[in-house]
Amino acid sequence: MKVPQEEYSRILKEIESEDSPVGIDARHTHILILHKLLEMEKRLARIEEKLGE
């Protein structure tokens, strides 16, 4: 899955912490999960709009 660089950087800034020992793989995984959840949220909003909710 490709995450647009702008979105990747934005999410990375939100979850990055200098005080955390989180490795790069875990950070990358979280970014992918958050990106997909945001896509799903947008899709759900479009579906709800079509259903008139």
C-alpha positions as CSV (number, residue, x, y, z in Angstrom):
1,M,0.0,0.0,0.0
2,K,1.3,3.4,-0.9
3,V,0.7,6.3,1.4
4,P,1.1,9.8,-0.2
5,Q,4.2,11.5,1.1
6,E,2.3,14.5,2.4
7,E,-0.1,12.3,4.3
8,Y,2.7,10.1,5.6
9,S,4.6,13.1,6.9
10,R,1.5,14.6,8.5
11,I,0.6,11.4,10.4
12,L,4.3,10.9,11.4
13,K,4.3,14.3,13.0
14,E,1.2,13.4,15.0
15,I,2.6,10.1,16.4
16,E,6.3,10.9,16.6
17,S,7.8,11.3,20.1
18,E,11.4,11.9,21.0
19,D,10.7,10.3,24.4
20,S,9.4,7.0,23.0
21,P,11.6,4.1,22.1
22,V,9.3,3.1,19.2
23,G,11.1,1.6,16.3
24,I,10.7,2.6,12.7
25,D,8.8,-0.5,11.8
26,A,6.2,0.1,14.5
27,R,5.9,3.8,13.5
28,H,5.5,2.8,9.8
29,T,2.8,0.3,10.8
30,H,0.9,2.9,12.8
31,I,1.0,5.3,9.8
32,L,-0.4,2.7,7.5
33,I,-3.2,1.8,9.9
34,L,-4.1,5.5,10.5
35,H,-4.0,6.2,6.8
36,K,-6.4,3.3,6.1
37,L,-8.7,4.3,8.9
38,L,-8.9,7.8,7.5
39,E,-9.7,6.4,4.0
40,M,-12.4,4.2,5.6
41,E,-13.8,7.2,7.5
42,K,-14.1,9.2,4.3
43,R,-15.7,6.3,2.5
44,L,-18.2,5.8,5.2
45,A,-19.1,9.5,5.2
46,R,-19.8,9.3,1.4
47,I,-22.0,6.2,1.9
48,E,-23.9,7.8,4.7
49,E,-24.4,10.9,2.6
50,K,-25.9,8.8,-0.2
51,L,-28.2,7.0,2.2
52,G,-29.4,10.4,3.5
53,E,-28.2,9.9,7.1
